[in-house]
Amino acid sequence: MKKYIKFLMTGGLLALSIGCKKDLSLINKGAYTSDTYFTSDVALNQAVVATYAGLLHTGMWAREWYFTFDLLGYDAKNNQPLGGDLLQLAQYNFGPDQNQVGETWAALYQIIARANVVIDRAQVWKPDPSKPTEATDQTQYIAECKFLRAYAYFQLVNLYGRVPLRTHYITLPTPADINAPRSPVADIWAFIEQDLKDAEAGLPVTYSDANYGRATQGAAVALLGKSYLYEKKWASAQTELTKLTQAPFTYSLAPVYNDLFDDPNQDDGTKNPETIFQVMNQKWTDWGIGNQYYVFGGQETWGGKATHSDRAQEYGFNDWNNVHITTTAVKAFTYPNPQNPSANYIDPRAAFTFYGDAASGGQTQYCQQCSTGPVDFPFASKGYEWLKYEYYNKVASFGGPQSGINGQVIRYADVLLMLAESYIQQGNTGAVPLGLINQVRSRPSVNAPLYTSLGTQTDAMAILMRERQLELTGEQSRYFDLIRWGIAKQTINAEMQIENGTQPFQDKNVLFPIPLAEKNANSAVAKDISGDWN
């Protein structure tokens, strides 16, 4: 899939920027329209991959996504180099005109718009009867775009609440179409559920190596189960997520935790049988690929074919070092031993998550695979720094954005913990949820002491919350977890009060503000905003 997304960063815009029929007295008969372009398997495939390419656009996974939700979830805190709009996020000091708030909205709706085009055009395309694979491809393309559309609406409804529900491609939109009103949250969730049910029915369980990275049936099941969990439909979440633990699915935990965040080990099914859906990145090697700094707005324009991530460069302690891991996140890895609560235990996942000192459990060396040999991490001068998504085990510094490490969206450990939560939320704290949590702790490279009991429902949820924090630190999960559990304000304010003396989270921060650009462009939305926020 890396090849596909890499290709579409230059070619994909062509496939989807065409299509609006215009009433012109002079018609260029050589020009494409939405009726004449999407008439082959090749063209539709290009359009599907262009929809995936939206995951790397401004506001999304090439750069802004991890900053936004690591900072807001207080996994990360700003270092001195961090400034401007990102600093506003770190301080919860932003409004409707904040860049990332608007960019993420725009990128998600771009994915939706592209998905709508593909679904519409693929449904009217007539596959060649002499080519049996084309009918299969038609079903797959529609299902892939329904998955991506559901993913986009999942993020929109969680971040902004009521949003316009744009469900199909409109060749010539009217003013009423352009100024679509905000839909009830229940309607958006219902639309997400149906898209994911359709995607589950139409997607394959696996792909050939050439198509690795495309959304699978397992990805649709996982996102549908996650949607049910977020909607508090516990029994439905349990039923859906359980599917992933059974045939035909063969997911399991990656034996070595860091293989999930290693290029190329993350793409090796033997070393990483855990990933269910990830955003694919291609390592930048030279300017022939594209611009090394495309993440600053060069997608599909001056960036060329570059599709790498700059997270390693931005977070790396020997590079730009714009953020630190929070002390709160570090301290979470030390907790009472499940088998001897009177003694503290340092979770081994600490050494896969951050650099630190021996007392914290953090990794104390880097450059383990460098020709010069291992180097002691300078904790005295650096403090706690990020290791996850970094590759300082291979080089001492990066020299610019170039990481090919994929972004984990949903992986099997996440599914096991969500499944455990679905049981606990129904009052079941017995052997099944206990076994699911212990399964995550039993990863060979972690091998943490197992719980013998989850206790009461309150106790079980506390254990589950901690497990999700430790397992998924720095994976943009905690912000969403704290919001859906209803404890974001009290948790983040308490943690930030200890570290920097502030309590910036306000009641309104449970949702993002509606972006100023949307208010200016959509009169129906502009009339339906309370307190200049949401």
Salt bridges, closest charged atoms under 4 A:
ASP35 OD2 - LYS21 NZ 2.51
ASP35 OD1 - ARG121 NH1 2.86
GLU64 OE2 - ARG63 NH1 3.78
ASP70 OD2 - ARG311 NH1 3.37
ASP120 OD2 - ARG121 NH2 2.72
GLU144 OE2 - ARG214 NE 2.70
GLU193 OE2 - LYS233 NZ 2.77
ASP195 OD2 - ARG149 NE 2.72
ASP198 OD2 - LYS146 NZ 2.88
GLU200 OE2 - LYS243 NZ 2.85
GLU231 OE1 - LYS233 NZ 3.51
GLU240 OE1 - LYS243 NZ 3.17
ASP262 OD1 - LYS394 NZ 3.04
ASP263 OD1 - LYS2 NZ 3.54
ASP267 OD2 - LYS2 NZ 3.16
GLU274 OE2 - ARG411 NH1 2.75
GLU274 OE1 - ARG443 NH1 2.63
GLU300 OE2 - HIS57 NE2 3.38
GLU300 OE1 - ARG114 NH2 2.83
ASP310 OD2 - ARG63 NE 3.64
GLU314 OE2 - ARG63 NE 2.57
ASP347 OD2 - ARG349 NH2 2.87
ASP347 OD2 - ARG441 NH1 3.85
GLU385 OE1 - HIS324 ND1 3.23
ASP414 OD1 - ARG468 NH1 2.84
GLU421 OE1 - ARG484 NH2 2.82
GLU467 OE1 - ARG349 NH2 3.03
GLU467 OE2 - ARG441 NH1 2.54
GLU471 OE1 - ARG349 NH1 2.91
GLU471 OE2 - ARG411 NH1 2.77
GLU471 OE2 - ARG443 NH2 2.83
GLU475 OE2 - LYS388 NZ 2.76
GLU475 OE2 - ARG411 NH2 2.72
ASP481 OD2 - ARG468 NE 2.77
ASP481 OD1 - ARG484 NE 3.03
GLU495 OE2 - ARG478 NH2 2.60
GLU499 OE1 - LYS77 NZ 2.82
ASP507 OD1 - LYS489 NZ 2.92
ASP528 OD2 - ARG162 NH1 2.63
ASP532 OD1 - LYS519 NZ 2.46
